[in-house]
């Protein structure tokens, strides 16, 4: 049994563990001995599991950490005091957390970017023509014991400010290249090392422009695109291609995935438009974000962003991105007491197959034949031979109120007495349950020693039965049919019908 279980729906949509580390005993804060720290990229939090898995607490909020590790503070003393390092993807930084000190740390931002442009790794220089108003935010400062802080600002132009508020504004009235600093003190006299920044009012800021893709262009999944643009400096002179830096993100709900890492140049680097992370994201305003930064000869940077939206194909029942693959299944069914058995799809695909979303709305028709499945023989999965961890589970909607779970990863179900009077090709109707959040599952179906891999689409839940039909070759007399998967989970099985 696990010491602690962390599910997708826990605490409001937790979903993606992207880094973790055990606290080294007596080499960090002893209060954390025996605990485990891990990050959730979707929730933007770092959590701690207390000793023995007793509870879950938030260690640090607002951190998109994707890797973390404890490293000796002094490399020459590997068994000495350690510090926690972790990467913050959202801010493009590496953070260091030390323990056992009473000294606070100072950190601040100036005119921090907001909205989607804040996702861009290359941020704009705080620059403008005087009078230039700047908002300073020192909320990134911290005290290791949580003690109250006083903020001591030096704006670099001769003006200063001291107070208990983490934010303050200041207007620069002269031209110059200023180096503002922040020092914080706690109520016990602990004083931080000064944090410094930069404010430029001596030169104008660059003006970048994205020319490709345009604001009205739309992408198709799998196609290749080359971003292009231009920029001028504060005087209006054109900047060289080497002054431009590009980056592309895939926006997914409240977080991002890298598509193109920061790269310099213009029109020389391409990227392939990715699919949505999951089908549900298509309706959630998922899209690409293109970032362009321009840096002039004075080191002043301006960053802009532009949405690159997918070309959307809309039909009567399904809306999808152009080029995105959708798995469809035409289940056998009963209408008005008459059985309807799948015969064909209009595109020639199998009963269950993948359709690549076309560029325009397209109809796909499944044809059924009535009255052909009233006969046949059914075999309950729970009556089969179970091996490798496969087990009978309660499933009220399933046939007989039971199913077989834990199929796959070595678990298997074998039907060893499937009898037919004559040899031939038969339709095998498989009733199964698949609630895998990632979509379909595969099972290796072996008939009389001949194996083939079959894809089982999501049915909507592990207690929601669905069916697919495959063609199998059976011999006269007794046949053996088994289901399993040596390296991945297969769907839960309810029954089969020949």
N, C-alpha and C positions, 0 to 999 in steps of 0.2 A: 504494500500500500504506500502511496506517496506521503511524504511528510506534510506537504501542502499542495492543494489543487487550485489552479488558477484558470478559470474558464473564460470563454469569449464574452459572455454576457455579464460578467461579474462587475459590479460597481459602475454600471452605465457604459457598457460597450468597450471594455478592455479587450485588446485584440492582438497586439504584436510585441512580444518580448524580443528586444534587440541587443541586450547586453546584460551581463551579470558577473558578480564576484563575491566570494566568501570573505568576510572580514577576518584578517589575520589576528589571531588571539594575542593580546597584549602588545601588539605592534601598531595599534591605532588607538581609538578610544575604547578603553576596557568595557565601557557600558554596552558596546556592540559586539562583544565576544560571542562567537557561535552563531552570528546572524548572517543573513544573505541579502545582498542588495541587487536589484535588477531594474531595468528600465522598460517602460512600455511606450513605444514610439507613437502609437495612436493617441494615448492619453496624455502624452507629454509630461510624464512623471517618472521619478525614480522611487521605487518602493523598497521597504525592508521587511523581511520575514523574520519574526522573532525566533529565539532559540526554541527548537523542537517543533517549529511550524505552528505555534500557538495563535498567532495573529498576523495581520498585514497592516502596515502603517506607511504613510507617505513620508519618504525621506527628504525629497526635494521636488517641488512642483515646477512646471513650466520648462522642463529640460528634455529636449529631443535627443537623448543619448543613444548612440548606436554601438558603443563598445566601452568597456570599463575594466580597469585593472589596478591592483595595489602594487606600488613600486617603492623601493627603498628611497627615503629622502636623501641619504648619503650612499651613493653606489659602492663606496668602499666598506660599508657596513650593511651587508645584505640581511642580517638578522636584527637590524636596528629598527628605529621608527620608520613607518611607511606612510605614504600619502596615496589617496585615491585619485586616479586620473580617468577622465571620461571625455569622449568626443561629443560635442553638441552640433548635430548636423544642421539644425535650423539656423544657428548663428555662425557656423563655420569656425568654431573655436574648440580648443582643448581646455578643459577645466581641471583644476587641482584642488583637492579638499584635504586639508591637514587637520590633525586633532591634537589635543593636549596643550593648545596655546590659548592665551586669553587676549591676544591681539586681534582686533577686527581687521577686515579687509575692505578696501575702497574700490569701487568700480562705477563708471557712469557712461551714459550715452548722450549725444547731442542731436537734437532734431531727429530722433529715431524714426526710421521708416515705418509706415503703417500699411495695412492691407497686404495684398499679394506681393507687392514689390519687396516687402520685408523678407520674403523667402529667398531673394537673390543673394548669392554669397558675396559678390563684390558690391559693397554699399557706397553711396555717394559721400564725398567729402562735405563737411559742413562748411559751406562757402556762400558768399553773396556780397552784394554791394552795400556799403554803409548808407543809412543806418540799417543794421542787420540784427534782427531779433533772433535769439537762440534759446531753446528750451533745454535745460540740463536736467537729466534724470539719474539720480544716484541710488535708485532702489535696488541695483545689483550689489550694493555694499552689504556686508553682513558681519555679525558678531558671532563667534563660535558658541557662545553661551546664551545667545538670544537677548543680550542686554541692549537697552535703548542707545541710539547713536545720535551724535551731533555732527552736522555736515559743515565743513570749512571749505568754502570755495574761493579760489583765486582765478579770476577770469583771464589773466594774462595781459590785460590792458591797464593795470593799475587798480582796478576795482576788485573788491572782495565781498563775501557774504557769509554769514554764519547763522545756522538755525537748525531746528529739529525736523524740518520737512525735507524729504528726499528730493523734491523737485524745486527748481528755481529758474527764473528767466532773466536774461541779461541782453541788453542791446549794445552792439559795437557801433560806435559813431565815427571811427577813423579807419583808414586803410591799414592793413597789416597782416602778418602771419602770426597768430596768437596761439599760445600753449596753455590752455586752462588746466587747472589741477584741482583734485578733490582729496582732502584728508578727512578721515572720520575718527572720532574718539568715542569711547563708551563711558558709562557713568563711574567707572573705576579708574579712569585715567589712561586706559589703554589707547594707544594711537597707532593708526595704520600707516603703512607706506603710502606716499602720494600716488594717486592714479592720474594720468595725464591724457590729454586729447589735443585736438587741433581745430582751429577755426580760421578760415581764410577770408579776408575782405580786400586783399591786395590785387587780385585778378578776378575777372568774371568766370563763371562756371561753363564747362563745355555743354554743347547741345547735341545729344545723340538722336538719331532717327532710324527706325526700323523700316526698311523698304520691302523686304521679303522675309516671311510671308506678309501680305497686306492684312489689314484689319478685317477684310471681308473674305479672305481665303479660308478654306476649311480643309482639314487633313483626312486622309484615308488610312486606316490601320495597315501597316506593312509598307507603305510608300516612303520614299526617301526625300528629305527636304533639306535645303541649304539656306540657312539664314543669311541675310545681307543687310547692310545699313551704311550709314555715314555719320560723321560728326564734325562740328566746328568748335574751335576754342572760344574764349570769351571775347576775342577781338573779331570773330567771324571767319578766321582762317581755317581752312580744311585740315583735319587731323589725318595722319597716315593710318592705314589699315592696322598696323601694329598697335595702335592706341586703343583698339576696340577689343572688348572681351565679351564672349557669348556664353550663355548657360540656358539649359532647357529643363524644366521640371514637369512631372505629371502630377496635377492636383487631384487629390482623392479625399473627399469629405473635408476633414480638418487637418490633413497632413499632406506631405509631398513625397514623390519618389524621383530620384535623379534619372534623367534621360541623356543629357549631354553635360558633362562636367565643364567647369570654366575653361575656355580655350580662346587664345588671342588670334586675331586676324579678321578677315572679311571675305565671305564667299568661298572659303577654302575647306570648311568643315561641315559635314552633313550628319544627319541623324535619321533613324528609322522611327516613324510614328508607332508607339506601342499600343496594345489593346488596353481597355479599361482594366483596372485591377480585378474587378469582379463585375458581373452583369448588372447588379443592383446600383453600381456607381454611375451607370449611364444616365439614370434618372436623377442623380444627385449632383448635377452640374460639374462632373469631372471633365477636365480639359487640360491642355498643355499651356505652360507659362514660359514665354521667351523673355530672357533678360539680356539687355545690352548695356554695357558700361563703356564710357569713354574717359580716358585720362590724358590731360594735356601735358605740356612740357614742364609745367610747374608742379606736377603731381596732384592736381585737382581732378577729382573723379565725379562724374554724374552718372546715375543709373536709372534706366527706364524699363518698364515691363509691358508686355503685350500678350493678351490672351490669344491662343491659337485653338479655335474650336473645331470639334470633329464634324465631318459631314454626316448628318443624321438621316437615316432611312426610316421613314414612318410607314407603317402598314395599319391594317384594321385592328390587329391585336398586339403587335410587337413593334417597339421602336428601338433601333440599334444603330451603332456606329457603322459606317461604311467600312467593310473589310473585316468586321468582328465576326468570330465564329459562334454560331448558336447551335446547340444540340437539340434536335427534335425527335419525338417519339409518337407514333400513331398507335396507341394502345388498342388491343381488341376490346370490344365493349358489347353491352346489351342495350338495345333500344326497343321499348315496348314489349319486352319479353323475347325478342328475337336476337340471337347472337350475331354480331358483326365481326368478321375476321379481316385483318389487314391484307390487302392485295398488292398495292403499289403506291409510290409517291410520284407526283408529276415530274419531278426532276430525276427520276430513276434511282433514287437513293434507297438504302435499306430501311426497314421499319424504324430503326433508331440510327440516325446519322447526323453529321455536322453540315450546316449550311453556312457558307461565307456570305455575310450580308452584302447584297448587291448595291450599286450606286443609286438605284431608284426602287420605289415600292414594287414588290413582285409577289405574286400569289403562288403558293405551294399547296397542292391538293393531294390529300390522302384518299385512296379509293378502298372501300371495304366490300366484302361479299357476304350477303346475309345467309344465315342458317347453316353454316358449315362447321361450327364448333360445338354443336350440342352434344356430340359424342365425345370419345376420348377417355383417357384414364388419368386420374389425378394421384399424385404422390406427395404426402406431407413431408416437409423437410425434417420435422422433429422425429419422424419415424425412420429417417435414414441413419447411416453409420457416421457418427461424429468423431473427429480426430483433431489433435493438435490444439486444443483449447476451445474449439467450437462448442457452443452450449445452447440449450433450449432457454428461450426467454418468453415472458408474457407479452402478448401483443393483441389486445382486445379486438382491433379491426381485422386482424389476420384470420385466415382460415383455421378453424379449430381453436382460436384464441391464443395461438402460440406461433413462434418463429424460431429460427436458429441464428444466433448472433456470434460475434467473434470469428467470423469467416474471413480468411486471409491471414497474413503474417504467420503462416504455417497451419492455421485452422482450416478444416475442410468438411464438406458434407458429401456423402456418397449414396446414391440411389442404386442399389445393386440388383434389383429384380424388376426392371422396366420391360414388360413383355409385349410383344406384338406378334400377330399371326403370320405376317409376311414381311419380307425385307423391303426396304424402300426409303424414300425421303419423307420425313415427317416434320410437322410444325411443333416446336417445343415452346410452350407458353410458360414463361418463368415469372412467378409472383415474388416480389422482393420489396425491401424497404431500404431507402438510402437518404439519410438526412445530412450527409457530409457538407459542411459549409463551403468547401472548396469546389463543389460541383459533383461531377460523375465519379464513379469508381469502376475498376476493372476486375473481372473474375476470369480465371482460366477454366473453361468448361471442357471437360474431357469425356468423350463418348467412345466407349469400347477401346480405350487407349489412344485415341486421336484427340489432340488438344488444340483449342483455339481460344484467343483472348476476346472477350465480349465486353463492350462498354455498357454500363448501367447508369442512365441519367439520374439526377436527383429527383426523388419522389415527393419532397416536401417535408420529410421527417422520418425518423427511425421507427415510428409506429404508424406510418402512412403507406399502405401497400400500393404498388404500381406493377405493371406487367410489361415485358417485352417478349417478342416472338422471334425465334431463330430457327433456321432449317438444320436438321440433324439427319444423319444416315443411320438407320437402325437395321439390325438383322432379325431374321425370324427367331422367335424364342426370347430368351432372357438377354437384357442389355444392362450395361453399367454406365451411369452418368454421374460425374463428380464435379464439384465446384470448389475452387480454392484460389490462392494467390500467395506465392512464397515470399514476396517482398513488399506487399502493400495490403491494405485492408480492402476486402471485397464487400458487396452489399450483404445485409441480412437476408436470409431466404425464408419464404413462407411456404411455397409449394411449387411443384411443376405439373404441367398437364400436357399430354401428348395427344 
